[in-house]
Amino acid sequence: MNIKTLGLPLVAAALLALAGCSTPTVVTLQNGTQYLTKDMPKANTKEGFYEFEDISGAKVKVKVNDVATVRKED
């Protein structure tokens, strides 16, 4: 076997493994608004905000106090 024959399946396996790392998450605010995100949101504790990208690609920034729950999508 040569390297080219082995390379393509290894690259495909690596891409599939990376795609499986995302965790769809539902962020629910105190007022009932829900956001579906591609990944777990990051909390910026210094500024007191959650920052995330929803499934449409829009960047969202909300205060930590405005967030009721953050949970994995069912």
CHARMM internal coordinates of N, CA and C (Angstrom, degrees):
IC EDIT
DIST 1 N 1 CA 1.4517
DIST 1 CA 1 C 1.5161
ANGL 1 N 1 CA 1 C 109.57
DIST 1 C 2 N 1.2949
ANGL 1 CA 1 C 2 N 114.08
DIHE 1 N 1 CA 1 C 2 N 139.68
DIST 2 N 2 CA 1.4581
ANGL 1 C 2 N 2 CA 116.51
DIHE 1 CA 1 C 2 N 2 CA 177.40
DIST 2 CA 2 C 1.5302
ANGL 2 N 2 CA 2 C 110.47
DIHE 1 C 2 N 2 CA 2 C -102.47
DIST 2 C 3 N 1.3025
ANGL 2 CA 2 C 3 N 116.15
DIHE 2 N 2 CA 2 C 3 N 173.17
DIST 3 N 3 CA 1.4726
ANGL 2 C 3 N 3 CA 122.19
DIHE 2 CA 2 C 3 N 3 CA -174.49
DIST 3 CA 3 C 1.5270
ANGL 3 N 3 CA 3 C 111.07
DIHE 2 C 3 N 3 CA 3 C -66.38
DIST 3 C 4 N 1.3207
ANGL 3 CA 3 C 4 N 119.14
DIHE 3 N 3 CA 3 C 4 N -36.86
DIST 4 N 4 CA 1.4651
ANGL 3 C 4 N 4 CA 120.97
DIHE 3 CA 3 C 4 N 4 CA -179.53
DIST 4 CA 4 C 1.5299
ANGL 4 N 4 CA 4 C 110.89
DIHE 3 C 4 N 4 CA 4 C -63.73
DIST 4 C 5 N 1.3065
ANGL 4 CA 4 C 5 N 117.47
DIHE 4 N 4 CA 4 C 5 N -38.06
DIST 5 N 5 CA 1.4584
ANGL 4 C 5 N 5 CA 121.25
DIHE 4 CA 4 C 5 N 5 CA -179.80
DIST 5 CA 5 C 1.5272
ANGL 5 N 5 CA 5 C 110.88
DIHE 4 C 5 N 5 CA 5 C -67.36
DIST 5 C 6 N 1.3046
ANGL 5 CA 5 C 6 N 116.79
DIHE 5 N 5 CA 5 C 6 N -37.33
DIST 6 N 6 CA 1.4628
ANGL 5 C 6 N 6 CA 121.28
DIHE 5 CA 5 C 6 N 6 CA 178.96
DIST 6 CA 6 C 1.5234
ANGL 6 N 6 CA 6 C 112.80
DIHE 5 C 6 N 6 CA 6 C -80.00
DIST 6 C 7 N 1.3034
ANGL 6 CA 6 C 7 N 117.58
DIHE 6 N 6 CA 6 C 7 N -30.32
DIST 7 N 7 CA 1.4635
ANGL 6 C 7 N 7 CA 122.53
DIHE 6 CA 6 C 7 N 7 CA -173.69
DIST 7 CA 7 C 1.5130
ANGL 7 N 7 CA 7 C 114.19
DIHE 6 C 7 N 7 CA 7 C -63.72
DIST 7 C 8 N 1.3241
ANGL 7 CA 7 C 8 N 117.83
DIHE 7 N 7 CA 7 C 8 N -45.23
DIST 8 N 8 CA 1.4590
ANGL 7 C 8 N 8 CA 120.98
DIHE 7 CA 7 C 8 N 8 CA -176.47
DIST 8 CA 8 C 1.5230
ANGL 8 N 8 CA 8 C 112.38
DIHE 7 C 8 N 8 CA 8 C -62.71
DIST 8 C 9 N 1.3252
ANGL 8 CA 8 C 9 N 120.14
DIHE 8 N 8 CA 8 C 9 N -47.91
DIST 9 N 9 CA 1.4678
ANGL 8 C 9 N 9 CA 118.56
DIHE 8 CA 8 C 9 N 9 CA 177.08
DIST 9 CA 9 C 1.5373
ANGL 9 N 9 CA 9 C 113.40
DIHE 8 C 9 N 9 CA 9 C -63.41
DIST 9 C 10 N 1.3179
ANGL 9 CA 9 C 10 N 117.54
DIHE 9 N 9 CA 9 C 10 N -34.22
DIST 10 N 10 CA 1.4561
ANGL 9 C 10 N 10 CA 119.95
DIHE 9 CA 9 C 10 N 10 CA 178.06
DIST 10 CA 10 C 1.5178
ANGL 10 N 10 CA 10 C 111.86
DIHE 9 C 10 N 10 CA 10 C -67.11
DIST 10 C 11 N 1.3115
ANGL 10 CA 10 C 11 N 117.04
DIHE 10 N 10 CA 10 C 11 N -40.39
DIST 11 N 11 CA 1.4647
ANGL 10 C 11 N 11 CA 121.04
DIHE 10 CA 10 C 11 N 11 CA 177.55
DIST 11 CA 11 C 1.5314
ANGL 11 N 11 CA 11 C 109.94
DIHE 10 C 11 N 11 CA 11 C -64.88
DIST 11 C 12 N 1.3201
ANGL 11 CA 11 C 12 N 117.65
DIHE 11 N 11 CA 11 C 12 N -43.70
DIST 12 N 12 CA 1.4664
ANGL 11 C 12 N 12 CA 121.66
DIHE 11 CA 11 C 12 N 12 CA 179.15
DIST 12 CA 12 C 1.5266
ANGL 12 N 12 CA 12 C 110.49
DIHE 11 C 12 N 12 CA 12 C -61.69
DIST 12 C 13 N 1.3230
ANGL 12 CA 12 C 13 N 117.74
DIHE 12 N 12 CA 12 C 13 N -42.14
DIST 13 N 13 CA 1.4581
ANGL 12 C 13 N 13 CA 121.11
DIHE 12 CA 12 C 13 N 13 CA 179.09
DIST 13 CA 13 C 1.5287
ANGL 13 N 13 CA 13 C 111.34
DIHE 12 C 13 N 13 CA 13 C -65.20
DIST 13 C 14 N 1.3150
ANGL 13 CA 13 C 14 N 117.29
DIHE 13 N 13 CA 13 C 14 N -39.18
DIST 14 N 14 CA 1.4648
ANGL 13 C 14 N 14 CA 121.18
DIHE 13 CA 13 C 14 N 14 CA 178.85
DIST 14 CA 14 C 1.5277
ANGL 14 N 14 CA 14 C 111.01
DIHE 13 C 14 N 14 CA 14 C -64.80
DIST 14 C 15 N 1.3224
ANGL 14 CA 14 C 15 N 118.04
DIHE 14 N 14 CA 14 C 15 N -41.96
DIST 15 N 15 CA 1.4659
ANGL 14 C 15 N 15 CA 121.39
DIHE 14 CA 14 C 15 N 15 CA 178.78
DIST 15 CA 15 C 1.5243
ANGL 15 N 15 CA 15 C 111.15
DIHE 14 C 15 N 15 CA 15 C -65.19
DIST 15 C 16 N 1.3121
ANGL 15 CA 15 C 16 N 117.22
DIHE 15 N 15 CA 15 C 16 N -40.40
DIST 16 N 16 CA 1.4632
ANGL 15 C 16 N 16 CA 120.14
DIHE 15 CA 15 C 16 N 16 CA 177.72
DIST 16 CA 16 C 1.5273
ANGL 16 N 16 CA 16 C 111.43
DIHE 15 C 16 N 16 CA 16 C -65.26
DIST 16 C 17 N 1.3066
ANGL 16 CA 16 C 17 N 116.81
DIHE 16 N 16 CA 16 C 17 N -37.93
DIST 17 N 17 CA 1.4605
ANGL 16 C 17 N 17 CA 120.60
DIHE 16 CA 16 C 17 N 17 CA 178.63
DIST 17 CA 17 C 1.5260
ANGL 17 N 17 CA 17 C 110.92
DIHE 16 C 17 N 17 CA 17 C -65.63
DIST 17 C 18 N 1.3183
ANGL 17 CA 17 C 18 N 117.42
DIHE 17 N 17 CA 17 C 18 N -40.63
DIST 18 N 18 CA 1.4581
ANGL 17 C 18 N 18 CA 120.96
DIHE 17 CA 17 C 18 N 18 CA 178.28
DIST 18 CA 18 C 1.5184
ANGL 18 N 18 CA 18 C 111.48
DIHE 17 C 18 N 18 CA 18 C -67.56
DIST 18 C 19 N 1.3027
ANGL 18 CA 18 C 19 N 117.79
DIHE 18 N 18 CA 18 C 19 N -37.90
DIST 19 N 19 CA 1.4635
ANGL 18 C 19 N 19 CA 121.23
DIHE 18 CA 18 C 19 N 19 CA 179.69
DIST 19 CA 19 C 1.5207
ANGL 19 N 19 CA 19 C 110.91
DIHE 18 C 19 N 19 CA 19 C -65.42
DIST 19 C 20 N 1.2989
ANGL 19 CA 19 C 20 N 118.22
DIHE 19 N 19 CA 19 C 20 N -30.26
DIST 20 N 20 CA 1.4501
ANGL 19 C 20 N 20 CA 122.10
DIHE 19 CA 19 C 20 N 20 CA 179.58
DIST 20 CA 20 C 1.5174
ANGL 20 N 20 CA 20 C 113.75
DIHE 19 C 20 N 20 CA 20 C -77.26
DIST 20 C 21 N 1.3161
ANGL 20 CA 20 C 21 N 118.31
DIHE 20 N 20 CA 20 C 21 N -6.11
DIST 21 N 21 CA 1.4567
ANGL 20 C 21 N 21 CA 121.22
DIHE 20 CA 20 C 21 N 21 CA -177.34
DIST 21 CA 21 C 1.5251
ANGL 21 N 21 CA 21 C 113.49
DIHE 20 C 21 N 21 CA 21 C -81.46
DIST 21 C 22 N 1.3081
ANGL 21 CA 21 C 22 N 119.29
DIHE 21 N 21 CA 21 C 22 N -17.89
DIST 22 N 22 CA 1.4502
ANGL 21 C 22 N 22 CA 119.95
DIHE 21 CA 21 C 22 N 22 CA -178.72
DIST 22 CA 22 C 1.5253
ANGL 22 N 22 CA 22 C 109.96
DIHE 21 C 22 N 22 CA 22 C -73.51
DIST 22 C 23 N 1.3265
ANGL 22 CA 22 C 23 N 115.35
DIHE 22 N 22 CA 22 C 23 N 145.95
DIST 23 N 23 CA 1.4543
ANGL 22 C 23 N 23 CA 121.93
DIHE 22 CA 22 C 23 N 23 CA -178.86
DIST 23 CA 23 C 1.5173
ANGL 23 N 23 CA 23 C 108.77
DIHE 22 C 23 N 23 CA 23 C -124.71
DIST 23 C 24 N 1.3423
ANGL 23 CA 23 C 24 N 118.42
DIHE 23 N 23 CA 23 C 24 N 97.69
DIST 24 N 24 CA 1.4639
ANGL 23 C 24 N 24 CA 119.35
DIHE 23 CA 23 C 24 N 24 CA 177.61
DIST 24 CA 24 C 1.5323
ANGL 24 N 24 CA 24 C 109.90
DIHE 23 C 24 N 24 CA 24 C -57.20
DIST 24 C 25 N 1.3297
ANGL 24 CA 24 C 25 N 115.81
DIHE 24 N 24 CA 24 C 25 N 133.28
DIST 25 N 25 CA 1.4479
ANGL 24 C 25 N 25 CA 122.05
DIHE 24 CA 24 C 25 N 25 CA -173.24
DIST 25 CA 25 C 1.5210
ANGL 25 N 25 CA 25 C 110.03
DIHE 24 C 25 N 25 CA 25 C -132.38
DIST 25 C 26 N 1.3328
ANGL 25 CA 25 C 26 N 116.33
DIHE 25 N 25 CA 25 C 26 N 146.59
DIST 26 N 26 CA 1.4581
ANGL 25 C 26 N 26 CA 122.19
DIHE 25 CA 25 C 26 N 26 CA 175.08
DIST 26 CA 26 C 1.5203
ANGL 26 N 26 CA 26 C 107.97
DIHE 25 C 26 N 26 CA 26 C -108.39
DIST 26 C 27 N 1.3314
ANGL 26 CA 26 C 27 N 116.21
DIHE 26 N 26 CA 26 C 27 N 122.16
DIST 27 N 27 CA 1.4578
ANGL 26 C 27 N 27 CA 122.34
DIHE 26 CA 26 C 27 N 27 CA 176.69
DIST 27 CA 27 C 1.5269
ANGL 27 N 27 CA 27 C 106.66
DIHE 26 C 27 N 27 CA 27 C -105.67
DIST 27 C 28 N 1.3272
ANGL 27 CA 27 C 28 N 116.83
DIHE 27 N 27 CA 27 C 28 N 119.02
DIST 28 N 28 CA 1.4608
ANGL 27 C 28 N 28 CA 121.59
DIHE 27 CA 27 C 28 N 28 CA 179.67
DIST 28 CA 28 C 1.5219
ANGL 28 N 28 CA 28 C 108.77
DIHE 27 C 28 N 28 CA 28 C -109.29
DIST 28 C 29 N 1.3316
ANGL 28 CA 28 C 29 N 115.62
DIHE 28 N 28 CA 28 C 29 N 128.20
DIST 29 N 29 CA 1.4588
ANGL 28 C 29 N 29 CA 120.91
DIHE 28 CA 28 C 29 N 29 CA 179.52
DIST 29 CA 29 C 1.5320
ANGL 29 N 29 CA 29 C 110.14
DIHE 28 C 29 N 29 CA 29 C -88.71
DIST 29 C 30 N 1.3217
ANGL 29 CA 29 C 30 N 116.22
DIHE 29 N 29 CA 29 C 30 N 167.06
DIST 30 N 30 CA 1.4623
ANGL 29 C 30 N 30 CA 122.33
DIHE 29 CA 29 C 30 N 30 CA 179.68
DIST 30 CA 30 C 1.5333
ANGL 30 N 30 CA 30 C 111.65
DIHE 29 C 30 N 30 CA 30 C -59.73
DIST 30 C 31 N 1.3383
ANGL 30 CA 30 C 31 N 117.64
DIHE 30 N 30 CA 30 C 31 N -31.23
DIST 31 N 31 CA 1.4636
ANGL 30 C 31 N 31 CA 120.99
DIHE 30 CA 30 C 31 N 31 CA -178.30
DIST 31 CA 31 C 1.5329
ANGL 31 N 31 CA 31 C 112.63
DIHE 30 C 31 N 31 CA 31 C -85.61
DIST 31 C 32 N 1.3368
ANGL 31 CA 31 C 32 N 118.03
DIHE 31 N 31 CA 31 C 32 N 3.74
DIST 32 N 32 CA 1.4626
ANGL 31 C 32 N 32 CA 122.25
DIHE 31 CA 31 C 32 N 32 CA 177.62
DIST 32 CA 32 C 1.5216
ANGL 32 N 32 CA 32 C 115.02
DIHE 31 C 32 N 32 CA 32 C 96.19
DIST 32 C 33 N 1.3148
ANGL 32 CA 32 C 33 N 118.24
DIHE 32 N 32 CA 32 C 33 N -10.18
DIST 33 N 33 CA 1.4595
ANGL 32 C 33 N 33 CA 121.62
DIHE 32 CA 32 C 33 N 33 CA 177.88
DIST 33 CA 33 C 1.5185
ANGL 33 N 33 CA 33 C 109.58
DIHE 32 C 33 N 33 CA 33 C -63.88
DIST 33 C 34 N 1.3292
ANGL 33 CA 33 C 34 N 116.45
DIHE 33 N 33 CA 33 C 34 N 135.62
DIST 34 N 34 CA 1.4611
ANGL 33 C 34 N 34 CA 120.49
DIHE 33 CA 33 C 34 N 34 CA 178.98
DIST 34 CA 34 C 1.5198
ANGL 34 N 34 CA 34 C 109.84
DIHE 33 C 34 N 34 CA 34 C -119.92
DIST 34 C 35 N 1.3137
ANGL 34 CA 34 C 35 N 115.44
DIHE 34 N 34 CA 34 C 35 N 140.99
DIST 35 N 35 CA 1.4612
ANGL 34 C 35 N 35 CA 123.13
DIHE 34 CA 34 C 35 N 35 CA 175.21
DIST 35 CA 35 C 1.5229
ANGL 35 N 35 CA 35 C 107.94
DIHE 34 C 35 N 35 CA 35 C -120.83
DIST 35 C 36 N 1.3166
ANGL 35 CA 35 C 36 N 116.59
DIHE 35 N 35 CA 35 C 36 N 132.79
DIST 36 N 36 CA 1.4558
ANGL 35 C 36 N 36 CA 122.14
DIHE 35 CA 35 C 36 N 36 CA 172.55
DIST 36 CA 36 C 1.5140
ANGL 36 N 36 CA 36 C 106.85
DIHE 35 C 36 N 36 CA 36 C -98.96
DIST 36 C 37 N 1.3359
ANGL 36 CA 36 C 37 N 115.99
DIHE 36 N 36 CA 36 C 37 N 121.50
DIST 37 N 37 CA 1.4591
ANGL 36 C 37 N 37 CA 120.46
DIHE 36 CA 36 C 37 N 37 CA -176.83
DIST 37 CA 37 C 1.5181
ANGL 37 N 37 CA 37 C 110.67
DIHE 36 C 37 N 37 CA 37 C -110.90
DIST 37 C 38 N 1.3234
ANGL 37 CA 37 C 38 N 114.87
DIHE 37 N 37 CA 37 C 38 N 160.54
DIST 38 N 38 CA 1.4619
ANGL 37 C 38 N 38 CA 121.14
DIHE 37 CA 37 C 38 N 38 CA 178.43
DIST 38 CA 38 C 1.5193
ANGL 38 N 38 CA 38 C 111.08
DIHE 37 C 38 N 38 CA 38 C -75.93
DIST 38 C 39 N 1.3241
ANGL 38 CA 38 C 39 N 116.50
DIHE 38 N 38 CA 38 C 39 N -32.55
DIST 39 N 39 CA 1.4639
ANGL 38 C 39 N 39 CA 122.52
DIHE 38 CA 38 C 39 N 39 CA -175.34
DIST 39 CA 39 C 1.5212
ANGL 39 N 39 CA 39 C 109.84
DIHE 38 C 39 N 39 CA 39 C -140.86
DIST 39 C 40 N 1.3201
ANGL 39 CA 39 C 40 N 116.32
DIHE 39 N 39 CA 39 C 40 N 169.12
DIST 40 N 40 CA 1.4562
ANGL 39 C 40 N 40 CA 121.20
DIHE 39 CA 39 C 40 N 40 CA 177.34
DIST 40 CA 40 C 1.5274
ANGL 40 N 40 CA 40 C 108.89
DIHE 39 C 40 N 40 CA 40 C -62.39
DIST 40 C 41 N 1.3430
ANGL 40 CA 40 C 41 N 117.88
DIHE 40 N 40 CA 40 C 41 N 129.81
DIST 41 N 41 CA 1.4730
ANGL 40 C 41 N 41 CA 119.51
DIHE 40 CA 40 C 41 N 41 CA -178.80
DIST 41 CA 41 C 1.5243
ANGL 41 N 41 CA 41 C 111.85
DIHE 40 C 41 N 41 CA 41 C -67.50
DIST 41 C 42 N 1.3217
ANGL 41 CA 41 C 42 N 114.97
DIHE 41 N 41 CA 41 C 42 N 153.19
DIST 42 N 42 CA 1.4558
ANGL 41 C 42 N 42 CA 121.10
DIHE 41 CA 41 C 42 N 42 CA 178.93
DIST 42 CA 42 C 1.5223
ANGL 42 N 42 CA 42 C 108.57
DIHE 41 C 42 N 42 CA 42 C -99.20
DIST 42 C 43 N 1.3095
ANGL 42 CA 42 C 43 N 116.72
DIHE 42 N 42 CA 42 C 43 N 130.30
DIST 43 N 43 CA 1.4619
ANGL 42 C 43 N 43 CA 121.21
DIHE 42 CA 42 C 43 N 43 CA 177.52
DIST 43 CA 43 C 1.5215
ANGL 43 N 43 CA 43 C 108.96
DIHE 42 C 43 N 43 CA 43 C -93.31
DIST 43 C 44 N 1.3127
ANGL 43 CA 43 C 44 N 116.12
DIHE 43 N 43 CA 43 C 44 N 125.99
DIST 44 N 44 CA 1.4558
ANGL 43 C 44 N 44 CA 121.57
DIHE 43 CA 43 C 44 N 44 CA 175.21
DIST 44 CA 44 C 1.5216
ANGL 44 N 44 CA 44 C 106.37
DIHE 43 C 44 N 44 CA 44 C -97.72
DIST 44 C 45 N 1.3166
ANGL 44 CA 44 C 45 N 117.00
DIHE 44 N 44 CA 44 C 45 N 94.81
DIST 45 N 45 CA 1.4621
ANGL 44 C 45 N 45 CA 120.98
DIHE 44 CA 44 C 45 N 45 CA -173.18
DIST 45 CA 45 C 1.5275
ANGL 45 N 45 CA 45 C 113.02
DIHE 44 C 45 N 45 CA 45 C -70.03
DIST 45 C 46 N 1.3050
ANGL 45 CA 45 C 46 N 117.95
DIHE 45 N 45 CA 45 C 46 N -27.04
DIST 46 N 46 CA 1.4646
ANGL 45 C 46 N 46 CA 119.99
DIHE 45 CA 45 C 46 N 46 CA 178.85
DIST 46 CA 46 C 1.5255
ANGL 46 N 46 CA 46 C 110.66
DIHE 45 C 46 N 46 CA 46 C -65.20
DIST 46 C 47 N 1.3294
ANGL 46 CA 46 C 47 N 116.21
DIHE 46 N 46 CA 46 C 47 N -43.42
DIST 47 N 47 CA 1.4604
ANGL 46 C 47 N 47 CA 120.68
DIHE 46 CA 46 C 47 N 47 CA -178.28
DIST 47 CA 47 C 1.5244
ANGL 47 N 47 CA 47 C 112.25
DIHE 46 C 47 N 47 CA 47 C -92.86
DIST 47 C 48 N 1.3384
ANGL 47 CA 47 C 48 N 118.22
DIHE 47 N 47 CA 47 C 48 N -17.00
DIST 48 N 48 CA 1.4492
ANGL 47 C 48 N 48 CA 121.67
DIHE 47 CA 47 C 48 N 48 CA 179.05
DIST 48 CA 48 C 1.5179
ANGL 48 N 48 CA 48 C 114.34
DIHE 47 C 48 N 48 CA 48 C 80.07
DIST 48 C 49 N 1.3344
ANGL 48 CA 48 C 49 N 117.76
DIHE 48 N 48 CA 48 C 49 N 33.96
DIST 49 N 49 CA 1.4538
ANGL 48 C 49 N 49 CA 122.28
DIHE 48 CA 48 C 49 N 49 CA -178.44
DIST 49 CA 49 C 1.5238
ANGL 49 N 49 CA 49 C 111.41
DIHE 48 C 49 N 49 CA 49 C -128.79
DIST 49 C 50 N 1.3295
ANGL 49 CA 49 C 50 N 115.61
DIHE 49 N 49 CA 49 C 50 N 152.62
DIST 50 N 50 CA 1.4588
ANGL 49 C 50 N 50 CA 122.84
DIHE 49 CA 49 C 50 N 50 CA 164.89
DIST 50 CA 50 C 1.5197
ANGL 50 N 50 CA 50 C 105.96
DIHE 49 C 50 N 50 CA 50 C -98.04
DIST 50 C 51 N 1.3287
ANGL 50 CA 50 C 51 N 116.55
DIHE 50 N 50 CA 50 C 51 N 136.05
DIST 51 N 51 CA 1.4555
ANGL 50 C 51 N 51 CA 121.50
DIHE 50 CA 50 C 51 N 51 CA 175.71
DIST 51 CA 51 C 1.5200
ANGL 51 N 51 CA 51 C 108.48
DIHE 50 C 51 N 51 CA 51 C -123.87
DIST 51 C 52 N 1.3487
ANGL 51 CA 51 C 52 N 116.42
DIHE 51 N 51 CA 51 C 52 N 130.03
DIST 52 N 52 CA 1.4515
ANGL 51 C 52 N 52 CA 120.46
DIHE 51 CA 51 C 52 N 52 CA 179.79
DIST 52 CA 52 C 1.5132
ANGL 52 N 52 CA 52 C 110.12
DIHE 51 C 52 N 52 CA 52 C -157.03
DIST 52 C 53 N 1.3225
ANGL 52 CA 52 C 53 N 114.46
DIHE 52 N 52 CA 52 C 53 N 169.50
DIST 53 N 53 CA 1.4635
ANGL 52 C 53 N 53 CA 122.17
DIHE 52 CA 52 C 53 N 53 CA 177.45
DIST 53 CA 53 C 1.5244
ANGL 53 N 53 CA 53 C 107.04
DIHE 52 C 53 N 53 CA 53 C -115.55
DIST 53 C 54 N 1.3485
ANGL 53 CA 53 C 54 N 116.01
DIHE 53 N 53 CA 53 C 54 N 125.26
DIST 54 N 54 CA 1.4635
ANGL 53 C 54 N 54 CA 117.84
DIHE 53 CA 53 C 54 N 54 CA 179.59
DIST 54 CA 54 C 1.5233
ANGL 54 N 54 CA 54 C 109.83
DIHE 53 C 54 N 54 CA 54 C -78.47
DIST 54 C 55 N 1.3350
ANGL 54 CA 54 C 55 N 116.81
DIHE 54 N 54 CA 54 C 55 N 177.62
DIST 55 N 55 CA 1.4675
ANGL 54 C 55 N 55 CA 119.57
DIHE 54 CA 54 C 55 N 55 CA -173.28
DIST 55 CA 55 C 1.5179
ANGL 55 N 55 CA 55 C 113.26
DIHE 54 C 55 N 55 CA 55 C -68.09
DIST 55 C 56 N 1.3401
ANGL 55 CA 55 C 56 N 117.65
DIHE 55 N 55 CA 55 C 56 N -17.69
DIST 56 N 56 CA 1.4655
ANGL 55 C 56 N 56 CA 119.52
DIHE 55 CA 55 C 56 N 56 CA 177.12
DIST 56 CA 56 C 1.5244
ANGL 56 N 56 CA 56 C 111.69
DIHE 55 C 56 N 56 CA 56 C -85.51
DIST 56 C 57 N 1.3323
ANGL 56 CA 56 C 57 N 116.87
DIHE 56 N 56 CA 56 C 57 N -6.22
DIST 57 N 57 CA 1.4634
ANGL 56 C 57 N 57 CA 121.00
DIHE 56 CA 56 C 57 N 57 CA 178.24
DIST 57 CA 57 C 1.5145
ANGL 57 N 57 CA 57 C 113.70
DIHE 56 C 57 N 57 CA 57 C 98.17
DIST 57 C 58 N 1.3439
ANGL 57 CA 57 C 58 N 117.87
DIHE 57 N 57 CA 57 C 58 N -0.80
DIST 58 N 58 CA 1.4607
ANGL 57 C 58 N 58 CA 120.90
DIHE 57 CA 57 C 58 N 58 CA 179.51
DIST 58 CA 58 C 1.5308
ANGL 58 N 58 CA 58 C 110.05
DIHE 57 C 58 N 58 CA 58 C -76.66
DIST 58 C 59 N 1.3309
ANGL 58 CA 58 C 59 N 115.75
DIHE 58 N 58 CA 58 C 59 N 136.11
DIST 59 N 59 CA 1.4650
ANGL 58 C 59 N 59 CA 120.06
DIHE 58 CA 58 C 59 N 59 CA 177.31
DIST 59 CA 59 C 1.5248
ANGL 59 N 59 CA 59 C 108.15
DIHE 58 C 59 N 59 CA 59 C -84.28
DIST 59 C 60 N 1.3386
ANGL 59 CA 59 C 60 N 115.50
DIHE 59 N 59 CA 59 C 60 N 132.01
DIST 60 N 60 CA 1.4583
ANGL 59 C 60 N 60 CA 121.98
DIHE 59 CA 59 C 60 N 60 CA -176.53
DIST 60 CA 60 C 1.5231
ANGL 60 N 60 CA 60 C 108.63
DIHE 59 C 60 N 60 CA 60 C -123.94
DIST 60 C 61 N 1.3367
ANGL 60 CA 60 C 61 N 115.65
DIHE 60 N 60 CA 60 C 61 N 138.99
DIST 61 N 61 CA 1.4596
ANGL 60 C 61 N 61 CA 121.72
DIHE 60 CA 60 C 61 N 61 CA 177.83
DIST 61 CA 61 C 1.5261
ANGL 61 N 61 CA 61 C 106.81
DIHE 60 C 61 N 61 CA 61 C -134.20
DIST 61 C 62 N 1.3340
ANGL 61 CA 61 C 62 N 117.31
DIHE 61 N 61 CA 61 C 62 N 117.33
DIST 62 N 62 CA 1.4624
ANGL 61 C 62 N 62 CA 121.50
DIHE 61 CA 61 C 62 N 62 CA -179.38
DIST 62 CA 62 C 1.5219
ANGL 62 N 62 CA 62 C 109.83
DIHE 61 C 62 N 62 CA 62 C -129.41
DIST 62 C 63 N 1.3319
ANGL 62 CA 62 C 63 N 115.44
DIHE 62 N 62 CA 62 C 63 N 151.33
DIST 63 N 63 CA 1.4607
ANGL 62 C 63 N 63 CA 120.34
DIHE 62 CA 62 C 63 N 63 CA 178.58
DIST 63 CA 63 C 1.5219
ANGL 63 N 63 CA 63 C 109.71
DIHE 62 C 63 N 63 CA 63 C -66.70
DIST 63 C 64 N 1.3239
ANGL 63 CA 63 C 64 N 116.17
DIHE 63 N 63 CA 63 C 64 N 144.73
DIST 64 N 64 CA 1.4638
ANGL 63 C 64 N 64 CA 121.90
DIHE 63 CA 63 C 64 N 64 CA 178.99
DIST 64 CA 64 C 1.5288
ANGL 64 N 64 CA 64 C 109.87
DIHE 63 C 64 N 64 CA 64 C -58.97
DIST 64 C 65 N 1.3127
ANGL 64 CA 64 C 65 N 118.11
DIHE 64 N 64 CA 64 C 65 N -37.99
DIST 65 N 65 CA 1.4666
ANGL 64 C 65 N 65 CA 121.91
DIHE 64 CA 64 C 65 N 65 CA -179.37
DIST 65 CA 65 C 1.5173
ANGL 65 N 65 CA 65 C 112.71
DIHE 64 C 65 N 65 CA 65 C -67.17
DIST 65 C 66 N 1.3249
ANGL 65 CA 65 C 66 N 118.34
DIHE 65 N 65 CA 65 C 66 N -21.77
DIST 66 N 66 CA 1.4645
ANGL 65 C 66 N 66 CA 122.31
DIHE 65 CA 65 C 66 N 66 CA -179.98
DIST 66 CA 66 C 1.5358
ANGL 66 N 66 CA 66 C 112.26
DIHE 65 C 66 N 66 CA 66 C -83.63
DIST 66 C 67 N 1.3282
ANGL 66 CA 66 C 67 N 117.91
DIHE 66 N 66 CA 66 C 67 N -10.95
DIST 67 N 67 CA 1.4647
ANGL 66 C 67 N 67 CA 122.44
DIHE 66 CA 66 C 67 N 67 CA -176.89
DIST 67 CA 67 C 1.5317
ANGL 67 N 67 CA 67 C 109.81
DIHE 66 C 67 N 67 CA 67 C -90.23
DIST 67 C 68 N 1.3435
ANGL 67 CA 67 C 68 N 115.90
DIHE 67 N 67 CA 67 C 68 N 124.37
DIST 68 N 68 CA 1.4657
ANGL 67 C 68 N 68 CA 120.65
DIHE 67 CA 67 C 68 N 68 CA 177.19
DIST 68 CA 68 C 1.5195
ANGL 68 N 68 CA 68 C 110.63
DIHE 67 C 68 N 68 CA 68 C -86.38
DIST 68 C 69 N 1.3499
ANGL 68 CA 68 C 69 N 117.04
DIHE 68 N 68 CA 68 C 69 N -50.88
DIST 69 N 69 CA 1.4675
ANGL 68 C 69 N 69 CA 121.11
DIHE 68 CA 68 C 69 N 69 CA -178.92
DIST 69 CA 69 C 1.5154
ANGL 69 N 69 CA 69 C 111.21
DIHE 68 C 69 N 69 CA 69 C -143.47
DIST 69 C 70 N 1.3174
ANGL 69 CA 69 C 70 N 115.09
DIHE 69 N 69 CA 69 C 70 N 153.00
DIST 70 N 70 CA 1.4665
ANGL 69 C 70 N 70 CA 123.88
DIHE 69 CA 69 C 70 N 70 CA 170.61
DIST 70 CA 70 C 1.5143
ANGL 70 N 70 CA 70 C 105.42
DIHE 69 C 70 N 70 CA 70 C -132.23
DIST 70 C 71 N 1.3331
ANGL 70 CA 70 C 71 N 116.55
DIHE 70 N 70 CA 70 C 71 N 114.95
DIST 71 N 71 CA 1.4724
ANGL 70 C 71 N 71 CA 119.76
DIHE 70 CA 70 C 71 N 71 CA -177.54
DIST 71 CA 71 C 1.5118
ANGL 71 N 71 CA 71 C 110.58
DIHE 70 C 71 N 71 CA 71 C -141.12
DIST 71 C 72 N 1.3339
ANGL 71 CA 71 C 72 N 115.00
DIHE 71 N 71 CA 71 C 72 N 156.62
DIST 72 N 72 CA 1.4668
ANGL 71 C 72 N 72 CA 120.41
DIHE 71 CA 71 C 72 N 72 CA 176.17
DIST 72 CA 72 C 1.5214
ANGL 72 N 72 CA 72 C 108.57
DIHE 71 C 72 N 72 CA 72 C -66.87
DIST 72 C 73 N 1.3319
ANGL 72 CA 72 C 73 N 115.20
DIHE 72 N 72 CA 72 C 73 N 144.71
DIST 73 N 73 CA 1.4589
ANGL 72 C 73 N 73 CA 120.00
DIHE 72 CA 72 C 73 N 73 CA 177.47
DIST 73 CA 73 C 1.5263
ANGL 73 N 73 CA 73 C 109.63
DIHE 72 C 73 N 73 CA 73 C -67.71
DIST 73 C 74 N 1.3303
ANGL 73 CA 73 C 74 N 116.68
DIHE 73 N 73 CA 73 C 74 N 140.64
DIST 74 N 74 CA 1.4728
ANGL 73 C 74 N 74 CA 121.03
DIHE 73 CA 73 C 74 N 74 CA 179.67
DIST 74 CA 74 C 1.4891
ANGL 74 N 74 CA 74 C 112.48
DIHE 73 C 74 N 74 CA 74 C -70.63
END
COOR INIT
IC SEED 1 N 1 CA 1 C
IC BUILD
